[in-house]
């Protein structure tokens, strides 16, 4: 705390040289932390000198009276501290409600740190979101920030950097137009009602034994694995039913309100507004990048569709048949090597070998599917990580979720991939080391592509032969056989382009959606537009109907999907960099530290495109991705076999030296809604013991699965 009294400032100015002298005199016997603390104290009292100068005892000529400099520093630091503290409060209130409503928690359920609201509700979610956005849209904060920025010579490097992120962040949310503010509030209320309706929608499929309720994830999983085509078609129809439901329950009005808000702010439309805020370039520039990928892979897609029809028959191109007929019964035969109950242990062991640390974070993992739970995996942070002015570290608190059903064939692989993905997000945001929580929050001005790169890079390992040889093991500890992996390559590699085109379809749909004239924004037109985009971009109807994609509905995730495309481009470029540098990725201990320094620590202080170019030495390009898609099956099998043989020759991960000690530097709670399954705080920090408790819980809740 810095008193505002001018006389206090003048008197204490004299203490700065004394503290500096003490620092120099005691330096040999002080720890690094002790020296830093004394130097910091001197710097706070004499802010115009750098900490290095305080250590050396050099002098700087002041361009303003010392008392004015000290008072400015006092007011500035007070402003920074108050802004950081106030943001943490409104951020947490919103994130508590986000987690509670999405996980359908009972009122009063406490979070990992023992705190939490007394009530979870959509109305409270809307209120806390509006409160957070009102804080970020406070024009007086932006004005004060810019006043301090007029005297950069008076600022320390950290203060200057912090003020710049304040300016960028506040500028993203301040709406000078009253119409825009009105429409923003209207859209948030409409979204709340739509979300509430979607959460209670009776979703499922009409099967032989009658209607069976399933989440969208459950429907897609069954569509991939059910041998009965009639059953697969029923699941697809269930997914298609989401479109009419959302367009009849407020989505039409949400689209109109979002567009009206964006146009009142001077943007072309809502997509232009969202991408400009998050990525720092406009919609036109984004689609220049995406168009090169769309054009560059269109012919590959057409060839792949022809090849699939030739190999499996024309019926393979039906959206409910494609995934199943590509894999045949391979998903079922691979399933034993991805036992869900072992997924958390294998994630921990794998990340530990990569040298990934969570910097003392606390994490809640809610991994099981259940009725009323939000039908998409995500990772959010009620407490962002940051370094405070006194040097103390504020560790992150993380919430992440997947939708596993251990009783369903193929769910172990899906859940493990989601787990690796969301754990990648968590590792990224736990390692942001900047001077404000605003550097470590996932909304604008944080780049969507930047956030998704980290998670997608790490979930890509699940498909690598080396990773599977090490960590894809059955309940007896046997690794996935090479023959199954080779068959997986043969059955899926020629069609990997389908995933790229499915990713592209979402941003192209949202672009077209927000470009519709207002009078054309109707339920019928939105439905027909979705079909048009699927046919044009994917060559046929999509196994995941566009209107079933949950990202479209919520403000945070809408006009977001382009980030996955840009991130996947960067994933291939980053993988290429590590392979050129080290020759391998799986269990490479330099991966974590390299990602931490190059990608994670900066947070949103650096541009996504710059970060990728700085690490890889090349500007972002789709070339490595297209190259991977163009590689022949024979060539890929040859390189993967070498990696597999090297990895499988190593001991079982649980039998290696030091295997009992997996320390990711975090506290983990495995939860299932309100219930706490396991907590490393109750195991003396033993991650493997907590995983064992989780495994027993799954065994008791899904006994048939484990007996199979």
TADA-V946619 format. One line per field, one symbol per residue. phi: phi as a letter, one per 40 degrees, with the letter a starting at -180 (. if undefined). psi: psi as a letter, one per 20 degrees, with the letter a starting at -180 (. if undefined). burial: # if it has 16 or more other ideal C-beta (glycine too) atoms within 10 Angstrom, else .. A space follows every 10 residues. Layout:
# TADA-V946619
phi=???
psi=???
burial=???
This chain:
# TADA-V946619
phi=.bdccccdcc ccdccdcccc cddcccdcbc cdcccccccc cccccbcccc ccccccgcbb cccaddcccc cccccccccc cccccccdcc ccdccdcdcc cccfccdgcc cdcgbiccab accccccccc cccccccccc ccccdccccc bcccbcdccc cccccdcccc ccbcbccccc cccccccccc cdcccccccb ccbibcbdch cbcacccccc ccccbccccc cccccccccc ccddccccbh cdccdccccc dccccgccac ccccccccbg bccdcdcccc ccccccbccc cccccccccc cbgdccccdc bdcccccgcc dcccddcbcd ccccccdccc ccccgcbbfg cbbbbbbcca cgcdcacabb bcbccabcdc gcccccbbba abbcbdcccg cccccccccc ccccdccdcc bcbbcacccb bccdcccccc ccdccccccc ccccdccccc bcbcccgccd cddcccccdc cbdcbccccc ccccdccccc dccccccdcc cbdccccccd cdcdcccbga ccdbddcccc dcccdcbcfb cdccccccdc dccccdcccc cbgabdgccc cddccdccbc dcfccbcdcc ccccccgbcd acdccccccc cccccccccc cccccccccc cddcbccgcc bbbcfacbbc bbgccccaac ccbggccccc cccccccccc cbccdccc
psi=poqiphhggg gihhighggg gggghighiq rggggggghg gghhhmiiqr hhhhhhjrqq pqiqqhhggg hggghghggg ghggghgggh gggghghggg hhilqqpipq ahjirrrhpp qhhhggghgh gghhghjohh ggghghghii mhiiqrgggg gghhhggggh hhipoiphgg gghggghhgg ggggggghhj pnqbqoahja popqrhgggh ghhhipiohg gghhgghghh ihghghhiki hghggggggg gghhijrgah gggghgggij rrggggiggh hhhgghighg gggggggghg hiqhhhiphi hggghghcjg gghhghjlpg iighghgggg hghikpqjlk rppponiqqr piqplqqrpr nhoqprprhj iqpoqqpppq qamqniippi hggghggggh ghhgggggii jomrjqiiik qirpkppghg ghgghhghih hhiqggghhg inqaijjpqp qhhggghggh ihgijhhhgg hhghhghhgh ghgiipqgii nrgghgghgg gggghghiia qphnphiioh hhhqghiqlh hhhhghghgh ghhgggghhh ghirgpjoii gghghgghhg hhbkiqqghg gghggijqqp qighghgghi qqgggghghh hggghggiiq qphijrpjhi noojlrpppp qnchpogqpi hjjkjoghgh hgggghgghh hmhgghi.
burial=.#......#. .#...##.## .###...... ....###### #########. #.###..... ........## ####.##.## ..##..##.# ########## #####...#. ##...##..# .#.####### .##.####.. ##.##..#.. ...###..#. ###.###### #####....# #.######## ##.######. ..###.#... .#.####### ######.... ######.### ###.###.## ########## #####.#### #########. .##..##.## ..##..##.# #..##..#.. .#...##### #######..# #.######## ########## #########. #########. ..######## #######.#. ...####### ######.### ########## ########## ########## ########## ########## ########## ###.....## ##..#####. ########.# ########## ######.... #...###.## #.##..###. ########## #####.#### ########## ########.. ....####.. ##.###.### #####.###. ###.##...# ##.###..#. .....##..# ..##..##.. ..#....... .#.#.##### ##....#### ..#...##.# #..##.##.. .#..##..
